[in-house]
Amino acid sequence: MARQGWRGWDFSGATFTAALRHKDAAYAVALAESLLSDAPLMGRAAVQAYSRAKAYAADDDEGKMIEIVSRSKGAI
C-alpha cells in the first residue's frame, strides 16, 4: 500500500503493478467482446490507460498510474 512521506508517495513493495492491471483489463475486454454485441468502450479506455502506465513504469504500483495518466499528452 502506498504511503505518503515527506518526499511524496512511496510506492515501494507494490502488489498490483501497472503490467498486471493491463493484463487484467485486456482479459476483461476480450471477455466482454466475446459476450456483448456492443464494444466495451470504457474497458478499451482502461486498457489504453494501463498500456500507457505500463510503458512508463511497468513494475510500479498501480497508484502511480494516476500520476502518469493525469499528465497532458506528450508530457511523458
JOGICOR-V154611 format. One record per helix or strand of 3 or more residues. SS is the DSSP state (helix for helix, strand for strand). FROM is the first residue (numbers start at 1). TO is the last residue. If there is no record, write none. Layout:
ss | from | to
SS | FROM | TO
SS | FROM | TO
This chain:
ss | from | to
strand | 3 | 5
strand | 8 | 10
helix | 18 | 35
helix | 41 | 57
helix | 64 | 69
